[in-house]
């Protein structure tokens, strides 16, 4: 390198460094302007408020004496009232404490329970964790992902659920017109699956999936969710029949309690196996990874332990070259929490959603070419619209009961 070139390079690098410093300095100033309180100011939790919201959700508001309110979704589907009771039982611990000590509070709530984990406690803890991160982000005037060193990406891919009623083709084309480039469906069936299924039923499921593939083409992804509602023997038959149509993933090919069985299924196919909606905390996902039962983990932000815990799960998954596709059949707060996660981890794959927030939040999310824009608001980046929600307060949603039509025995759904 000539002296002239070297001088030019050094001058350019110095200018770039100065520009970067100016950007960061400006960003820091902006953070200061957005923050409602100083980092040195004291702040205390004053109340935890739960709200039953249609169709089957439970929203949480964590109030503080600084006027900052954190939002979360602490719900297990079909057990909203039970989760609300769990929040009430946890509330005395949090009253009067600084909400910004998020990880400390996670540890205290989880470990002091003595009987750790399970769907109810972990769902309650998940919603509280979301709300505390929301408060902390709002207190500093930044999105939560900035507190984790993000962003790791500039947009977030999402998928929609394929319409199961009416015209399949019209439903898919309508969703693609709205910007979706990925879908999830279940195996088509004319009755609940049997332990050993007939070739006719396997063929029917494969033909329906093939029809979906024909409609959307090869540039659109389709995941298929067995929902743990088929036997391992049936799952193997279905997977073989579906392989020619290249599903994006096979979700819950069997129930999640026996990871050895799921690992056996995974070894029998080249298709990615996904699981996680009924797995809780890092301890549950440890076994999934160690046994190589799945390469796509689907922790639910409202069940697996919230943002704090799912980030740890994502870190574990990265060491096994596994990706994260957060499960989310719930509301816009859960979606917002998942987006903060997606923007702060390297191994994010895709985000599930069933609501973009229309009728619930002041600024619903918008899909563009299969992606959501990176949130830029402080905290989780969403604000509830109490006026729009007024006619959606209260519900008594319960999980469906499902029985075999021939002999009346209980079946999974």
C-alpha positions as CSV (number, residue, x, y, z in Angstrom):
1,X,0.0,0.0,0.0
2,X,1.4,3.4,-1.0
3,X,1.8,6.2,1.6
4,X,-0.9,8.1,-0.2
5,X,-3.3,5.1,-0.1
6,X,-2.4,4.4,3.5
7,X,-3.1,8.0,4.5
8,X,-6.4,8.0,2.6
9,X,-7.4,4.7,4.3
10,X,-6.5,6.1,7.8
11,X,-8.4,9.3,7.1
12,X,-11.4,7.4,5.9
13,X,-11.4,5.0,8.9
14,X,-11.1,8.0,11.2
15,X,-14.0,9.7,9.5
16,X,-16.1,6.5,9.7
17,X,-15.3,6.2,13.4
18,X,-16.2,9.8,14.1
19,X,-19.5,9.3,12.2
20,X,-20.3,6.1,14.2
21,X,-19.5,7.9,17.4
22,X,-21.8,10.7,16.4
23,X,-24.7,8.3,15.5
24,X,-24.3,6.4,18.9
25,X,-24.0,9.7,20.7
26,X,-27.2,10.9,19.0
27,X,-28.9,7.6,19.8
28,X,-28.0,7.9,23.4
29,X,-29.4,11.4,23.5
30,X,-32.6,10.2,21.9
31,X,-32.8,7.4,24.6
32,X,-32.5,10.1,27.3
33,X,-35.3,12.1,25.7
34,X,-37.6,9.1,25.5
35,X,-37.0,7.8,29.0
36,X,-39.7,8.9,31.4
37,X,-37.4,8.5,34.4
38,X,-33.7,8.6,35.1
39,X,-31.9,5.3,35.7
40,X,-31.2,6.5,39.2
41,X,-34.8,7.2,40.0
42,X,-36.6,4.8,42.3
43,X,-39.6,3.0,41.0
44,X,-41.9,0.5,42.8
45,X,-44.6,-1.9,41.7
46,X,-48.0,-1.0,43.1
47,X,-50.5,-3.4,41.6
48,X,-51.0,-6.4,39.3
49,X,-54.2,-6.3,37.3
50,X,-55.5,-9.2,35.1
51,X,-58.1,-8.8,32.4
52,X,-59.9,-11.7,30.7
53,X,-60.1,-10.8,27.0
54,X,-61.9,-12.6,24.2
55,X,-61.5,-15.0,22.6
56,X,-59.5,-16.9,25.2
57,X,-56.7,-14.6,26.5
58,X,-55.6,-13.1,29.8
59,X,-53.8,-9.8,29.7
60,X,-51.7,-8.5,32.6
61,X,-51.0,-4.9,33.6
62,X,-48.2,-4.3,36.2
63,X,-48.6,-0.8,37.6
64,X,-45.8,1.3,39.1
65,X,-45.6,4.5,41.2
66,X,-43.8,6.1,38.3
67,X,-46.9,5.8,36.1
68,X,-45.3,3.2,33.9
69,X,-47.5,0.2,33.1
70,X,-46.0,-3.1,31.9
71,X,-48.0,-5.5,29.7
72,X,-47.9,-9.3,29.6
73,X,-50.0,-12.4,28.7
74,X,-49.9,-14.9,31.6
75,X,-52.2,-17.6,30.3
76,X,-52.6,-21.3,29.7
77,X,-55.3,-21.8,27.1
78,X,-58.5,-23.0,28.9
79,X,-57.1,-22.2,32.3
80,X,-57.3,-18.3,32.3
81,X,-59.0,-18.1,35.6
82,X,-56.5,-20.5,37.2
83,X,-53.6,-18.3,35.9
84,X,-55.3,-15.2,37.1
85,X,-55.4,-16.8,40.6
86,X,-51.7,-17.6,40.3
87,X,-50.9,-14.0,39.5
88,X,-52.9,-12.9,42.6
89,X,-50.9,-15.3,44.7
90,X,-47.6,-14.0,43.3
91,X,-48.6,-10.3,43.7
92,X,-47.6,-9.9,47.4
93,X,-44.0,-10.7,46.5
94,X,-43.8,-8.0,43.8
95,X,-45.6,-5.2,45.6
96,X,-43.1,-2.5,46.6
97,X,-40.2,-3.9,44.7
98,X,-38.3,-2.4,41.8
99,X,-39.5,-3.9,38.6
100,X,-36.2,-3.4,36.8
101,X,-34.6,-6.4,38.6
102,X,-36.2,-8.7,36.1
103,X,-34.0,-11.7,36.3
104,X,-33.8,-11.6,40.1
105,X,-37.6,-11.6,40.3
106,X,-37.8,-14.5,37.8
107,X,-35.5,-16.5,40.0
108,X,-37.4,-15.6,43.2
109,X,-40.8,-16.5,41.8
110,X,-39.7,-19.7,40.2
111,X,-37.5,-21.1,43.0
112,X,-39.4,-19.9,46.0
113,X,-42.5,-21.8,44.8
114,X,-40.6,-25.0,45.8
115,X,-42.8,-27.0,43.4
116,X,-41.2,-25.6,40.3
117,X,-42.5,-25.4,36.8
118,X,-45.7,-26.8,35.3
119,X,-48.0,-25.0,32.9
120,X,-49.8,-22.8,35.4
121,X,-46.9,-21.4,37.4
122,X,-44.7,-21.0,34.4
123,X,-47.4,-19.3,32.4
124,X,-48.1,-16.8,35.2
125,X,-44.3,-16.2,35.5
126,X,-44.0,-15.8,31.7
127,X,-46.6,-13.0,31.7
128,X,-45.0,-11.2,34.6
129,X,-41.6,-11.5,33.0
130,X,-43.0,-9.9,29.8
131,X,-44.5,-7.1,31.8
132,X,-41.3,-6.4,33.8
133,X,-39.2,-6.2,30.6
134,X,-41.9,-3.9,29.1
135,X,-41.5,-1.6,32.2
136,X,-37.7,-1.7,32.0
137,X,-37.7,-0.8,28.3
138,X,-40.1,2.0,28.8
139,X,-38.1,3.3,31.8
140,X,-35.0,3.5,29.5
141,X,-37.0,4.7,26.5
142,X,-35.9,1.8,24.2
143,X,-37.3,-1.4,22.8
144,X,-36.5,-4.5,24.9
145,X,-34.2,-6.0,22.3
146,X,-31.9,-3.0,22.7
147,X,-31.3,-4.1,26.3
148,X,-30.0,-7.4,25.0
149,X,-27.6,-5.8,22.5
150,X,-29.9,-6.1,19.5
151,X,-31.1,-5.9,16.9
152,X,-29.9,-9.0,15.2
153,X,-32.2,-8.5,12.2
154,X,-34.2,-5.7,10.6
155,X,-37.5,-7.5,10.1
156,X,-39.3,-10.5,11.5
157,X,-40.8,-13.3,9.4
158,X,-44.3,-14.5,10.4
159,X,-46.7,-17.2,9.3
160,X,-50.5,-17.5,9.2
161,X,-52.8,-20.4,9.9
162,X,-54.4,-22.0,6.8
163,X,-58.1,-21.6,6.8
164,X,-59.9,-24.8,7.8
165,X,-63.4,-23.7,6.8
166,X,-64.8,-22.6,3.5
167,X,-62.7,-22.6,0.4
168,X,-59.1,-23.7,1.1
169,X,-57.9,-22.1,-2.2
170,X,-59.6,-18.8,-1.6
171,X,-58.4,-18.7,2.0
172,X,-54.8,-19.3,1.0
173,X,-54.9,-16.8,-1.8
174,X,-56.5,-14.1,0.4
175,X,-53.7,-14.6,3.0
176,X,-51.0,-14.4,0.3
177,X,-52.7,-11.2,-0.9
178,X,-52.2,-9.8,2.6
179,X,-48.5,-10.5,2.4
180,X,-48.0,-13.9,4.0
181,X,-45.4,-16.2,2.5
182,X,-45.7,-19.1,5.1
183,X,-48.6,-21.0,6.6
184,X,-49.3,-23.8,9.1
185,X,-52.0,-26.4,8.8
186,X,-52.9,-29.7,10.4
187,X,-53.2,-33.1,8.7
188,X,-56.6,-33.3,7.0
189,X,-58.8,-36.0,8.7
190,X,-62.4,-37.2,8.4
191,X,-62.5,-38.4,12.0
192,X,-60.1,-38.5,15.0
193,X,-57.0,-40.5,14.3
194,X,-56.7,-44.1,15.4
195,X,-53.6,-45.8,16.9
196,X,-53.1,-47.7,13.7
197,X,-54.6,-45.7,10.8
198,X,-55.9,-47.0,7.5
199,X,-54.1,-46.4,4.2
200,X,-57.1,-44.5,3.0
201,X,-56.9,-41.9,5.8
202,X,-53.1,-41.5,5.3
203,X,-53.7,-41.0,1.6
204,X,-56.5,-38.5,2.2
205,X,-54.2,-36.3,4.5
206,X,-51.4,-36.4,1.9
207,X,-53.7,-35.5,-1.0
208,X,-55.1,-32.5,0.9
209,X,-51.5,-31.3,1.7
210,X,-50.5,-31.8,-1.9
211,X,-53.5,-29.6,-2.9
212,X,-52.2,-26.9,-0.6
213,X,-48.8,-27.2,-2.2
214,X,-50.3,-26.9,-5.7
215,X,-52.2,-23.7,-4.7
216,X,-49.3,-21.8,-3.1
217,X,-46.4,-23.2,-5.2
218,X,-42.8,-24.0,-4.1
219,X,-41.9,-20.5,-3.0
220,X,-44.2,-20.5,0.0
221,X,-43.5,-22.5,3.1
222,X,-46.1,-24.8,4.8
223,X,-45.6,-26.3,8.2
224,X,-47.9,-29.1,9.3
225,X,-48.9,-29.6,13.0
226,X,-49.8,-33.1,14.1
227,X,-50.6,-31.5,17.5
228,X,-49.6,-34.6,19.3
229,X,-52.9,-36.1,18.3
230,X,-51.6,-39.1,16.4
231,X,-49.8,-42.2,17.6
232,X,-46.1,-42.6,16.8
233,X,-46.9,-45.4,14.3
234,X,-49.4,-43.2,12.5
235,X,-47.0,-40.2,12.6
236,X,-44.3,-42.3,10.7
237,X,-46.8,-43.3,8.0
238,X,-48.0,-39.7,7.6
239,X,-44.5,-38.3,7.4
240,X,-43.5,-40.7,4.7
241,X,-46.6,-39.8,2.7
242,X,-45.9,-36.0,3.1
243,X,-42.2,-36.0,2.3
244,X,-42.7,-35.5,-1.5
245,X,-44.4,-32.2,-0.8
246,X,-41.6,-30.8,1.4
247,X,-43.4,-29.4,4.5
248,X,-41.4,-26.6,6.2
249,X,-41.6,-28.7,9.4
250,X,-43.5,-31.5,11.2
251,X,-44.8,-30.1,14.5
252,X,-45.5,-32.3,17.5
253,X,-45.5,-35.7,15.7
254,X,-46.3,-37.2,19.1
255,X,-46.9,-36.0,22.6
256,X,-44.0,-34.1,24.2
257,X,-43.7,-36.3,27.3
258,X,-41.5,-38.9,25.7
259,X,-38.6,-37.3,23.8
260,X,-37.1,-40.7,23.1
261,X,-40.1,-41.5,20.9
262,X,-39.9,-38.2,19.2
263,X,-36.2,-38.6,18.6
264,X,-36.9,-42.0,16.9
265,X,-39.4,-40.3,14.6
266,X,-36.9,-37.6,13.8
267,X,-34.2,-40.2,12.8
268,X,-36.6,-41.7,10.3
269,X,-37.1,-38.6,8.1
270,X,-35.1,-35.8,6.5
271,X,-37.9,-33.3,7.3
272,X,-37.3,-30.9,10.3
273,X,-39.2,-31.9,13.5
274,X,-40.6,-29.0,15.6
275,X,-41.8,-29.1,19.2
276,X,-42.1,-26.9,22.3
277,X,-45.5,-25.5,22.9
278,X,-46.0,-27.9,25.8
279,X,-42.4,-27.9,27.0
280,X,-41.5,-25.5,29.9
281,X,-38.2,-23.8,30.8
282,X,-34.7,-24.6,29.9
283,X,-34.9,-27.9,31.8
284,X,-37.6,-29.2,29.6
285,X,-35.9,-28.1,26.4
286,X,-32.5,-29.5,27.5
287,X,-33.8,-33.1,27.0
288,X,-35.2,-32.2,23.6
289,X,-31.8,-31.0,22.4
290,X,-29.7,-33.7,24.1
291,X,-31.9,-36.5,22.6
292,X,-32.0,-34.7,19.2
293,X,-35.8,-35.0,19.2
294,X,-36.2,-31.7,17.2
295,X,-34.2,-29.2,15.2
296,X,-36.8,-26.4,15.5
297,X,-37.8,-25.4,19.0
298,X,-41.2,-23.7,19.5
299,X,-41.2,-22.3,23.1
300,X,-44.3,-20.3,23.8
301,X,-43.5,-16.8,25.2
302,X,-46.6,-17.2,27.5
303,X,-45.7,-20.8,28.7
304,X,-42.0,-21.5,28.6
305,X,-40.9,-18.7,31.1
306,X,-41.2,-15.4,29.2
307,X,-38.5,-13.4,27.5
308,X,-35.9,-14.1,30.2
309,X,-36.1,-17.9,29.9
310,X,-36.7,-18.2,26.1
311,X,-33.5,-16.3,25.5
312,X,-31.7,-18.9,27.5
313,X,-33.4,-21.7,25.6
314,X,-32.4,-20.0,22.3
315,X,-28.8,-19.9,23.5
316,X,-28.9,-23.6,24.3
317,X,-30.5,-24.3,20.9
318,X,-27.7,-22.4,19.1
319,X,-25.1,-24.9,20.4
320,X,-27.1,-27.7,18.8
321,X,-27.6,-25.7,15.5
322,X,-31.3,-25.6,16.3
323,X,-33.6,-22.7,15.4
324,X,-36.3,-20.9,17.3
325,X,-39.9,-20.5,16.0
326,X,-41.9,-19.2,18.9
327,X,-45.3,-20.8,19.3
328,X,-48.1,-18.2,19.6
329,X,-51.9,-19.0,19.3
330,X,-52.6,-16.0,21.6
331,X,-52.8,-12.2,21.5
332,X,-50.8,-9.2,20.4
333,X,-48.9,-8.9,23.7
334,X,-47.5,-12.4,23.2
335,X,-46.7,-11.5,19.6
336,X,-44.9,-8.3,20.7
337,X,-42.8,-10.3,23.2
338,X,-41.9,-12.8,20.5
339,X,-40.8,-10.0,18.2
340,X,-38.5,-8.6,20.9
341,X,-37.0,-12.1,21.3
342,X,-36.6,-12.5,17.5
343,X,-34.8,-9.2,17.3
344,X,-32.3,-10.2,20.0
345,X,-31.2,-13.8,19.1
346,X,-29.2,-15.1,16.1
347,X,-31.1,-18.4,15.5
348,X,-34.7,-17.1,15.0
349,X,-36.6,-18.9,12.2
350,X,-40.2,-17.6,12.1
351,X,-43.0,-16.3,14.4
352,X,-46.5,-17.8,14.7
353,X,-49.4,-15.4,15.0
354,X,-53.2,-15.5,15.0
355,X,-53.8,-11.8,15.7
356,X,-52.0,-8.8,14.5
357,X,-53.7,-6.7,17.1
358,X,-56.7,-5.3,15.2
359,X,-59.3,-4.3,17.8
360,X,-56.9,-4.6,20.7
361,X,-53.9,-2.3,20.3
362,X,-53.5,1.3,19.1
363,X,-51.2,0.4,16.3
364,X,-51.7,-3.1,14.9
365,X,-48.9,-4.9,13.1
366,X,-48.7,-5.0,9.3
367,X,-47.4,-7.9,7.2
368,X,-45.3,-6.9,4.2
369,X,-43.9,-9.6,1.9
370,X,-44.0,-12.2,4.8
371,X,-42.4,-10.0,7.4
372,X,-43.3,-7.6,10.2
373,X,-41.3,-4.4,10.7
374,X,-38.9,-4.3,13.6
375,X,-40.7,-2.6,16.5
376,X,-39.2,0.7,17.5
377,X,-41.4,1.8,20.4
378,X,-40.1,1.5,24.0
379,X,-40.6,-1.7,26.0
380,X,-42.6,-4.3,24.1
381,X,-43.7,-1.6,21.6
382,X,-47.5,-2.1,21.9
383,X,-50.2,-0.1,23.6
384,X,-53.6,-1.5,24.4
385,X,-56.6,0.4,23.1
386,X,-59.1,0.2,26.0
387,X,-61.9,1.7,23.9
388,X,-61.6,-0.9,21.2
389,X,-61.3,-3.7,23.8
390,X,-64.4,-2.6,25.7
391,X,-66.7,-5.2,23.9
392,X,-64.1,-8.0,24.3
393,X,-63.8,-8.1,28.1
394,X,-64.6,-11.4,29.7
395,X,-64.8,-15.0,28.4
396,X,-65.3,-18.6,29.6
397,X,-63.3,-20.4,26.9
398,X,-62.5,-24.0,27.6
399,X,-60.5,-26.7,25.7
400,X,-62.7,-28.8,23.6
401,X,-63.8,-32.4,24.5
402,X,-63.0,-34.9,21.8
403,X,-64.2,-38.5,21.7
404,X,-64.0,-41.4,19.2
405,X,-67.2,-41.5,17.1
406,X,-67.2,-45.3,17.1
407,X,-66.6,-46.3,20.7
408,X,-66.8,-43.1,22.7
409,X,-63.2,-43.3,24.0
410,X,-61.3,-40.1,24.7
411,X,-59.0,-38.9,21.9
412,X,-56.6,-36.0,21.6
413,X,-57.5,-33.0,19.4
